[in-house]
């Protein structure tokens, strides 16, 4: 089911490993009607070396050679530095990992917005500069030629710390075709990735709504709610020098994202939505932590990290200098995080969304596919405790 043979969209994650490994440059990435990039092979230049298939994360996952040595283990993690904690999505794991691992002669690969709010992979040889990679970007990043750049650094003897989605990390490992002692991989528990095209349409909608150009954008902005608890799921945009905050239940992009409406097709067939990780450390929001450790104030930001390799275990020892670390039940973490159990489930209106998104307004299409709930349901959602809402959902599911 290799994509270049089958053209099955669910078998290509767009990591660009095939494009970067091709010795004759016969593979190029072409954007489809949904805005996702897929490899296209120029048969006239192809020498049938087979390298493209050998580096495909969807075909070769079982061939990734990593020393797991009885791992993973799960840990609660929260940064001791309040400023770092507040500047991070949850517990500030990324910052602590780069500070611990990157002492000298290093390159840090991560995801950033460029000056046009395109989501791209890049690298930095400065810890301070690498802070731009903090916080989530709910868009598929353009990997550019990061795999080639990482290989160059590794062969020069420099440390390379690579951060990305699990399929991107898998693409890198397969592209390198050998294990490097000076490579450290950090992935995240990924829900799925929308295309840059969809995000661009959302940006256009926001700029038209507020009549100005966006000059700053944050996906996971932390604010205090009316109950005095921190919420990190908000979007903050700056338009006309004014900060505008969208609550997660109000923002249309988050509505579609969390509704699993517009991910890449392969996300619904993800080979990596399980506990069998291919990175040294996996980081994620710690869902359900308040049940496990009720005495802690978890609202400022708590992460869970899965330490998957002995190399990750060594870095964990250094993390204790900057983070509060506690080992927790791996089974609890897996049970509490849906994407450690299964891929995303495609929304029933998925095809309808993509049928209309290129000809209609972003807000109209999202609202058409995911209508606003009845007023009484909205009121109940705001006032009922979470535990009560979960019981109601279970009853509805059982009766259905």
Residue pairs with C-beta under 8 A, 6 or more apart in sequence:
1 8
1 11
1 58
1 59
2 11
2 53
2 56
2 58
2 59
3 9
3 11
3 12
3 38
3 39
3 56
3 58
4 18
4 27
4 39
4 41
4 52
4 53
9 32
9 36
9 38
9 265
9 266
10 265
10 266
10 268
10 269
11 58
11 59
11 266
11 269
12 38
12 39
12 56
12 58
12 266
13 57
13 58
13 165
13 167
13 168
13 171
13 264
13 266
13 267
13 270
14 29
14 36
14 37
14 38
14 140
14 264
14 266
15 57
15 143
15 167
15 168
15 170
15 171
16 29
16 37
16 39
16 143
16 144
16 147
16 171
17 55
17 56
17 57
17 147
17 171
17 172
17 174
17 175
18 27
18 39
18 51
18 52
18 53
18 55
18 56
19 27
19 28
19 29
19 39
20 145
20 147
20 148
20 175
21 51
21 52
21 54
21 55
21 147
21 175
22 51
22 52
23 47
23 49
23 51
24 45
24 46
24 47
25 45
26 41
26 42
26 43
26 44
26 45
26 46
26 47
27 39
27 40
27 41
27 42
27 52
28 39
28 40
28 42
29 37
29 38
29 39
29 40
30 37
30 38
30 39
30 40
31 37
31 197
32 38
33 354
33 358
34 195
34 197
34 265
34 354
35 195
35 196
35 197
35 198
36 140
36 195
36 264
36 265
39 52
41 52
53 59
53 60
54 60
54 174
54 177
55 171
55 174
55 175
55 177
56 174
57 167
57 170
57 171
57 174
57 271
57 272
58 167
58 266
58 271
60 174
61 170
61 271
61 272
61 278
63 174
64 170
64 173
64 174
64 278
65 179
66 173
66 179
66 278
66 308
66 309
67 309
67 310
68 308
68 309
69 309
69 310
71 307
71 308
71 309
71 310
71 312
71 313
72 275
72 277
72 282
72 306
72 307
72 308
72 330
73 306
73 307
73 313
73 327
73 330
74 304
74 305
74 306
74 307
74 327
74 328
74 329
74 330
74 332
74 333
75 304
75 305
75 306
75 307
75 316
75 325
75 326
75 327
75 328
76 286
76 289
76 292
76 293
76 302
76 303
76 304
76 324
76 325
76 326
76 327
76 328
77 91
77 93
77 96
77 283
77 302
77 303
77 304
77 305
77 319
77 323
77 324
77 325
78 85
78 91
78 92
78 300
78 301
78 302
78 303
78 323
78 324
79 85
79 88
79 91
79 92
79 93
79 95
79 96
79 301
79 322
79 323
79 324
80 322
80 323
80 324
81 92
81 322
82 300
84 92
84 95
84 96
84 322
85 91
85 92
85 300
85 301
86 222
86 300
86 301
87 95
87 131
87 134
87 135
88 94
88 95
88 134
88 135
88 301
89 134
89 135
89 136
89 220
89 232
89 285
89 301
90 232
90 285
90 286
90 301
90 302
90 303
91 286
91 301
91 302
91 303
91 323
92 301
92 303
92 323
93 281
93 283
93 303
93 305
93 319
93 323
94 110
94 133
94 134
94 163
94 186
94 283
95 131
95 134
95 322
96 319
96 322
96 323
97 161
97 184
97 186
97 281
97 283
97 315
97 319
98 108
98 127
98 130
98 161
99 127
99 322
100 315
100 318
100 319
100 321
100 322
101 159
101 161
101 184
101 315
101 318
102 108
102 127
102 130
102 159
102 161
105 157
105 158
105 159
106 125
106 158
106 159
106 160
106 161
107 123
107 124
107 125
107 149
107 150
107 153
107 158
107 159
107 160
107 161
108 123
108 124
108 125
108 127
108 130
108 133
108 161
108 163
109 121
109 122
109 123
109 146
109 149
109 150
109 160
109 161
109 162
109 163
109 164
110 121
110 122
110 123
110 124
110 130
110 132
110 133
110 163
110 164
111 119
111 120
111 121
111 133
111 137
111 141
111 163
111 164
112 119
112 120
112 122
112 132
112 133
112 137
113 119
113 120
113 137
113 217
114 120
117 199
117 200
117 203
117 214
117 217
118 142
118 196
119 137
119 139
119 140
119 141
119 142
119 196
119 199
120 141
120 142
120 144
121 141
121 142
121 143
121 144
121 146
121 164
121 168
122 144
122 146
123 146
123 149
123 150
123 153
124 130
124 132
124 133
133 163
135 218
135 219
135 220
136 219
136 220
137 219
138 193
138 194
138 199
138 219
138 253
138 254
138 257
139 193
139 194
139 195
139 196
139 198
139 199
140 193
140 194
140 195
140 196
140 264
141 164
141 168
142 196
143 164
143 168
143 171
146 162
146 172
147 171
147 172
147 175
147 176
150 160
150 162
150 172
150 176
150 183
151 175
151 176
153 159
153 160
154 160
154 176
154 180
154 182
154 183
157 182
158 182
159 182
159 183
159 184
160 180
160 182
160 183
160 184
161 184
161 185
161 186
162 169
162 172
162 183
162 184
162 185
162 186
163 185
163 186
163 187
163 188
164 172
164 187
165 187
165 188
165 190
165 193
165 272
166 187
166 188
166 190
166 270
166 272
166 277
166 278
166 279
166 282
167 266
167 270
167 271
167 272
168 187
169 185
169 186
169 187
169 278
169 279
170 272
170 278
172 185
173 179
173 185
173 278
176 183
184 280
184 311
184 315
185 278
185 279
185 280
185 281
186 279
186 280
186 281
186 282
186 283
187 277
187 278
187 279
187 281
187 282
187 283
188 282
188 283
188 284
189 282
189 283
189 284
189 285
189 337
189 339
189 340
190 267
190 270
190 272
190 273
190 339
191 257
191 258
191 260
191 263
191 267
191 339
191 344
192 257
192 260
192 263
192 264
192 267
192 268
192 270
192 343
192 344
193 263
193 264
193 267
194 256
194 257
194 262
194 263
194 264
195 262
195 264
198 256
198 262
198 357
198 362
199 253
201 357
201 362
202 252
202 253
202 362
203 214
203 217
204 362
205 252
205 361
205 362
205 363
206 214
206 237
206 239
207 213
207 214
207 239
209 363
210 237
210 239
210 240
210 244
211 239
211 240
212 239
212 240
213 239
213 240
214 237
214 238
214 239
215 238
215 239
215 241
216 236
216 237
216 238
217 235
217 236
217 237
217 238
218 235
218 236
218 237
219 235
220 232
220 233
220 234
221 232
221 234
221 235
221 236
221 245
222 230
222 231
222 232
222 234
222 300
222 301
223 230
223 231
223 234
223 245
224 230
224 231
225 231
229 299
230 299
230 300
230 301
231 247
231 248
231 299
232 301
233 247
233 248
233 254
234 245
234 246
234 247
234 248
234 251
235 245
235 246
235 248
235 251
235 253
235 254
236 243
236 244
236 245
236 246
237 243
237 244
237 246
238 244
246 254
248 254
248 258
249 255
249 381
252 362
252 363
252 366
252 367
253 366
255 261
255 366
255 370
256 262
256 353
256 366
256 369
256 370
259 347
259 370
260 268
260 344
260 345
260 346
260 347
261 347
261 349
261 350
261 353
261 366
261 369
261 370
262 350
262 353
262 354
262 357
263 344
263 346
267 343
267 344
268 343
268 344
268 345
268 346
269 343
270 343
270 344
272 278
273 339
273 340
273 341
273 342
273 343
273 344
274 340
274 341
274 342
275 306
275 330
275 334
275 340
277 306
277 308
278 308
279 308
279 312
280 307
280 308
280 309
280 311
280 312
280 315
281 305
281 306
281 307
281 308
281 312
281 315
281 316
282 305
282 306
282 308
283 303
283 304
283 305
284 303
284 304
284 305
284 306
284 337
284 340
285 302
285 303
285 304
286 298
286 302
286 303
286 304
286 333
286 336
287 336
287 337
288 332
288 336
289 296
289 298
289 302
289 304
290 298
292 328
292 329
292 332
293 326
293 328
296 302
304 328
304 333
304 337
305 316
306 330
306 333
307 313
307 316
316 325
319 325
333 340
334 340
334 341
335 341
347 353
347 369
347 370
349 368
349 369
349 370
352 368
352 369
353 365
353 366
353 369
356 364
356 365
356 368
357 365
372 378
373 381
380 389
381 389
384 392
